[in-house]
């Protein structure tokens, strides 16, 4: 089943957003510089023979900027969904960004269907992790969506 161009562009934006949020987390890059770097050098470019799909830049900016602006609120929602004794600091750094981006979309983008947002971030997780972690993403985001009344 192939995706339509808009859907593909959004998928590319989500993957790019997770990568940008990871970079921001690791390097403390300021938001404006981070967005500019991804616009100029990453989104829709060929890097080390890997072609990055054309991304929906406005959607990318909204996810990265939204997570940046609402990180505290998002992290509180995620912390509430973790098992007893677990903290966000214990999560893999890439996993944390996947969950943050997914949570942002679920609480701030009512235009995106809940099932679509969750399955997209499960797919992003599968790009980095195995099925166990992908199921974890599914479970956490589903719980966030229910709490958000979606």
Secondary structure, DSSP 8 states (H G I E B T S, - for coil): ----HHHHHHHHHHHHHHHHHHHHHHH---HHHHHHHHHHHTTT-EETTEE-----HHHHHHHHHHHHHTHHHHHHHHHHHS-TT--GGGS-HHHHHHHHHHHHHHHH-TTS-HHHHHHHHHHHHHHHS-HHHHHHHHHHHHHHHHHTT-
